[in-house]
Amino acid sequence: MLDVAAINAGYGASQVLFGVSLSVVEGEVVTLLGRNGMGKSTTVRAILGLLPITAGSIAYQGQALQRLPSHRIARLGIGLVPEGRQIFANLTVRENLLATAANSRGVKDPFNLEAVFALFPRLAERLRHYGNQLSGGEQQMLAIGRALMINPSLLVLDEATEGLAPLIRREIWQALTTLKERGLSILVIDKNVDALLAIADRHYLMEKGQVVWSGTSDELRRKPELKSRYLGLEH
């Protein structure tokens, strides 16, 4: 579905990515892991057309993305939940969701308001609240719901549960599990490795702008030293 092959990218004269390669197969949950500043968000920005690449290639369902603007990439079926949520503070929950509503790919069972509210009942309770009146957890639920309203075939989450309370984190992980069961492909960045091991199929570890390890959840469980070496976590 998604094929990122040996891409380089950076900001101005500062190169951040050095030959990054990764893939997401249809129906998979794949993670991108690493300490802060290792290039994870830059990789996401490159995939979504928000940052040009200087080498390599990016393809989605066989179509090259590297020369497409970000709005064209979104229409192909990639939904982004950005770091920091970036919801519209001066719009209500309902307006935030409807602002991105589309079904350009003609999905037979599309996400709509009712489907998002089934996933996150809390949003239905906040329907007329403005974005800046929501808690951090509610804003993240809204950001995920907004991305789902474009009816993507690939959902990309940059820092899925950063700064959220444990209870809200569990709600987010349960929602992602439900989306996986629905057949949605997911690429997720997060620091909660144990939760990701429970739902993800494969993982990529990044260090200094490069992919230094990749493997399945079972393989990562069997290599606890990777957590301390690349993620700063105890064994």
C-alpha positions as CSV (number, residue, x, y, z in Angstrom):
1,M,0.0,0.0,0.0
2,L,2.7,2.5,1.1
3,D,6.3,2.1,-0.1
4,V,8.9,4.6,1.1
5,A,12.2,3.8,-0.6
6,A,15.6,5.3,0.5
7,I,14.4,8.9,0.9
8,N,16.5,11.8,2.0
9,A,14.9,15.1,3.3
10,G,15.7,18.0,5.5
11,Y,15.2,21.7,6.2
12,G,17.3,24.1,4.3
13,A,20.9,23.0,4.4
14,S,20.2,20.6,7.3
15,Q,19.7,17.0,6.2
16,V,17.5,15.0,8.6
17,L,16.6,11.8,6.7
18,F,19.3,9.5,5.3
19,G,17.9,6.8,3.1
20,V,14.8,6.0,5.0
21,S,12.8,3.0,3.8
22,L,9.5,1.6,5.1
23,S,6.3,0.0,4.0
24,V,2.8,-0.5,5.1
25,V,0.7,-3.4,3.7
26,E,-3.0,-3.3,3.4
27,G,-4.7,-3.9,6.8
28,E,-1.5,-3.6,8.8
29,V,-0.7,-1.4,11.8
30,V,2.9,-0.3,11.5
31,T,4.9,1.9,14.0
32,L,7.7,4.4,13.6
33,L,9.6,4.5,16.9
34,G,12.6,6.4,18.2
35,R,13.7,9.2,20.6
36,N,12.8,12.8,20.0
37,G,14.6,14.4,17.1
38,M,15.4,11.2,15.2
39,G,13.4,12.0,12.1
40,K,10.0,10.4,12.7
41,S,7.9,13.5,12.1
42,T,10.0,14.5,9.2
43,T,9.3,11.1,7.6
44,V,5.6,11.7,8.0
45,R,5.9,15.2,6.6
46,A,7.7,13.8,3.6
47,I,5.1,11.1,3.0
48,L,2.2,13.6,3.2
49,G,3.9,16.0,0.7
50,L,4.5,18.7,3.4
51,L,8.3,18.4,2.9
52,P,10.1,17.7,-0.4
53,I,12.4,14.8,-0.6
54,T,15.8,15.1,-2.2
55,A,16.4,11.5,-3.0
56,G,14.5,8.2,-3.1
57,S,10.8,7.7,-3.9
58,I,7.4,7.4,-2.1
59,A,4.5,5.5,-3.7
60,Y,1.0,4.9,-2.5
61,Q,-1.0,2.1,-4.1
62,G,1.5,2.2,-6.9
63,Q,1.2,6.0,-7.5
64,A,4.3,8.2,-7.0
65,L,3.7,10.9,-4.3
66,Q,6.9,12.9,-4.3
67,R,5.7,15.5,-6.8
68,L,2.1,15.8,-5.6
69,P,0.8,18.6,-3.3
70,S,-0.5,17.5,0.1
71,H,-4.2,18.0,-0.8
72,R,-3.9,15.6,-3.7
73,I,-2.2,13.0,-1.5
74,A,-5.1,13.3,1.0
75,R,-7.6,12.7,-1.8
76,L,-5.8,9.5,-2.6
77,G,-6.8,8.1,0.8
78,I,-4.2,9.1,3.4
79,G,-5.5,10.7,6.5
80,L,-3.2,12.6,8.9
81,V,-3.6,13.1,12.7
82,P,-0.8,15.7,13.1
83,E,1.4,16.2,16.1
84,G,-0.2,18.8,18.4
85,R,-3.7,17.9,17.0
86,Q,-4.2,21.2,15.1
87,I,-7.9,21.2,15.3
88,F,-9.9,24.4,14.4
89,A,-10.3,26.1,17.8
90,N,-13.0,28.5,16.6
91,L,-15.2,25.7,15.1
92,T,-17.5,23.3,17.0
93,V,-16.9,19.6,17.2
94,R,-19.5,19.1,14.5
95,E,-18.0,21.8,12.3
96,N,-14.5,20.4,12.7
97,L,-15.7,17.0,11.5
98,L,-17.8,18.2,8.6
99,A,-15.0,20.5,7.4
100,T,-13.1,17.5,6.1
101,A,-15.9,15.2,5.2
102,A,-15.4,13.5,1.8
103,N,-15.7,10.2,0.1
104,S,-13.7,10.8,-3.1
105,R,-12.8,7.1,-3.3
106,G,-16.4,5.9,-3.2
107,V,-16.1,3.8,0.0
108,K,-19.3,1.7,0.4
109,D,-19.5,2.0,4.2
110,P,-18.0,5.5,4.7
111,F,-17.2,7.2,8.0
112,N,-19.7,9.8,8.8
113,L,-20.7,11.6,12.0
114,E,-22.5,8.6,13.4
115,A,-19.6,6.3,12.8
116,V,-17.1,8.7,14.5
117,F,-19.5,9.1,17.5
118,A,-19.7,5.3,17.8
119,L,-15.9,5.3,18.0
120,F,-15.7,8.2,20.4
121,P,-19.1,8.7,22.2
122,R,-17.5,11.6,24.2
123,L,-17.5,13.7,21.0
124,A,-21.3,13.3,20.6
125,E,-21.6,14.8,24.1
126,R,-19.4,17.7,23.1
127,L,-21.1,18.2,19.7
128,R,-21.7,22.0,20.0
129,H,-18.5,22.8,22.0
130,Y,-15.8,24.7,20.3
131,G,-12.4,23.2,19.7
132,N,-10.7,25.4,22.4
133,Q,-13.3,24.2,24.9
134,L,-12.2,20.6,24.7
135,S,-9.7,18.7,26.9
136,G,-6.5,17.5,25.4
137,G,-7.9,13.9,25.1
138,E,-11.1,15.2,23.5
139,Q,-9.1,17.2,21.0
140,Q,-7.1,14.1,20.1
141,M,-10.3,12.1,19.6
142,L,-11.6,15.0,17.4
143,A,-8.3,15.0,15.4
144,I,-8.7,11.3,14.7
145,G,-12.3,11.7,13.8
146,R,-11.6,14.5,11.5
147,A,-9.0,12.4,9.7
148,L,-11.4,9.5,9.4
149,M,-14.1,11.8,7.8
150,I,-12.0,11.9,4.6
151,N,-12.5,8.1,4.5
152,P,-8.8,7.2,4.2
153,S,-7.4,3.8,3.5
154,L,-4.3,4.7,5.4
155,L,-4.4,6.6,8.7
156,V,-1.2,8.3,9.9
157,L,-0.9,9.4,13.5
158,D,2.0,11.5,14.7
159,E,2.3,11.2,18.5
160,A,-1.0,9.4,19.0
161,T,-1.2,9.7,22.8
162,E,1.4,12.3,23.8
163,G,0.5,14.1,27.0
164,L,-2.7,12.2,27.5
165,A,-3.9,10.7,30.7
166,P,-3.7,6.8,31.0
167,L,-7.5,6.4,30.7
168,I,-7.7,8.5,27.5
169,R,-4.7,6.6,26.1
170,R,-6.6,3.3,26.6
171,E,-9.6,4.8,24.7
172,I,-7.3,5.8,21.8
173,W,-5.7,2.4,21.7
174,Q,-9.1,0.7,21.8
175,A,-10.2,2.9,18.9
176,L,-7.2,2.0,16.8
177,T,-7.8,-1.7,17.5
178,T,-11.4,-1.2,16.3
179,L,-10.1,0.6,13.1
180,K,-7.7,-2.3,12.5
181,E,-10.5,-4.8,12.8
182,R,-12.4,-2.7,10.2
183,G,-9.5,-3.2,7.8
184,L,-7.9,0.3,8.0
185,S,-4.1,0.4,7.5
186,I,-2.4,2.5,10.2
187,L,1.1,4.1,10.5
188,V,1.6,5.4,14.0
189,I,4.2,7.3,15.9
190,D,4.1,7.0,19.7
191,K,6.2,6.4,22.8
192,N,3.9,3.8,24.5
193,V,5.7,0.8,23.2
194,D,3.9,-1.8,25.3
195,A,0.5,-0.6,24.0
196,L,1.8,-0.6,20.5
197,L,3.2,-4.2,20.8
198,A,-0.4,-5.3,21.5
199,I,-1.9,-3.9,18.4
200,A,0.9,-3.4,15.8
201,D,2.1,-5.9,13.3
202,R,5.5,-4.4,12.5
203,H,7.8,-1.7,13.8
204,Y,10.6,0.5,12.5
205,L,13.2,2.0,14.9
206,M,14.8,5.3,13.9
207,E,18.2,6.7,15.0
208,K,19.7,9.9,13.6
209,G,17.5,10.0,10.5
210,Q,17.9,6.4,9.6
211,V,15.9,3.2,10.1
212,V,18.2,1.0,12.3
213,W,15.9,-1.9,12.9
214,S,12.6,-3.3,11.7
215,G,10.6,-6.4,12.6
216,T,7.5,-7.8,14.0
217,S,6.0,-7.3,17.5
218,D,7.2,-10.8,18.5
219,E,10.7,-10.0,17.4
220,L,10.7,-6.7,19.3
221,R,9.5,-8.4,22.4
222,R,12.4,-10.9,22.2
223,K,14.9,-8.0,21.9
224,P,14.4,-5.9,25.0
225,E,17.8,-4.3,24.6
226,L,16.4,-2.4,21.7
227,K,14.2,-0.4,24.0
228,S,17.1,1.0,26.0
229,R,19.4,1.4,23.0
230,Y,17.0,3.3,20.7
231,L,14.0,4.3,22.8
232,G,15.6,5.2,26.1
233,L,13.4,2.7,28.0
234,E,14.4,0.2,30.6
235,H,14.5,-3.5,29.7
